[in-house]
């Protein structure tokens, strides 16, 4: 019984350590660095909807100076419609 309690305690400590280390190793969402992949259109849509508290009603992808830019049209609850541009490589919103 004592051995079982010891094993459970060790596993619990190891699981807790992994939970704290994993987020520290992750890339910040929406920011690509050298050697990482670009943001997908779905990720850009999700990010814009969270950031602006609005719904993306149209999403297009364009190439500008060799870079992928997502053009997103948003609609909020009050009926306002506007367009934002998201750089796929950096996640920057313009």
N, C-alpha and C positions, 0 to 999 in steps of 0.2 A: 504494500500500500504506500509506504514511504517513497519507494522508487517511482511509482506512478505520479505522486504529487511533485516530485522533483522534475520529472520529465515534462509535466504540464507547465510548471513554472518556467523552465528553460524555453519551451516553445512559445509561451506567452511573451517573454522578454524579447525573443528573436523576432516575433511578429510585430511587436510594438516598435522595435528599432527599424525594421524595414518600412513601416508606415511613415516614420519621420524622415528617413533618408531618401525615399523615392521622390517626393515632391521637390526636394532640394536639387536633385539631378535633372529634373525635367526642364525643357526650354520654356520660357514664357510664351503663352499662347498668343498667336498673332504676330510673332516676331521671328523671322527666319535668320539664321546666321550661316556663315560659310559651311557648306557641307550638309545643310538640312534642306528638306523639301519646302516648296512654296505652299502657301495657304490655298486650299481648294475653294471652289465657288461655294460649296455647301458651308464650309467653315466661315467664309466671309459673310454669307447671309445670316448665319446664326449670330456672329459677332455683332453685325449691324442691328439686328432685331433687339438684342440685349442692350446694346449701348444707347440706342435711340428710342427704345420702348415703342416700336412701331413694327408694322408688318411689311416685309419686302414683297412687292406686287409684280416686280419685273427685275430680272437679273441677266446681264449680258457680259461677255468677256471680250476685251479688246487688246490689241498689241499696240503699245506706244513706246517708240524708241527702243524696241527689243525687250520691253518689259510687259508682263501680263497685268492688266488693270481690269478689275471688275466694276461695272457700272450698275448700281443698284437703285431702283426707285422704291421709295418707302411711303407708307400711308399710316398716319397715326389715328387715334380714336376720335379726334376732333375733325378729321377729314383733310388735314393738311397733307399735301404730296410734295416730296422733294427728292433730289437725286444726290447720291454720294458716290465717290470713286474710291475703291480700295486697292492699294498696291499689293499684288499677290505675294511678292517676295518679302515685304516688310510688315504688311498688315496696316500700314499708315492709311488713314482716312482723310480724303480731301473733299 
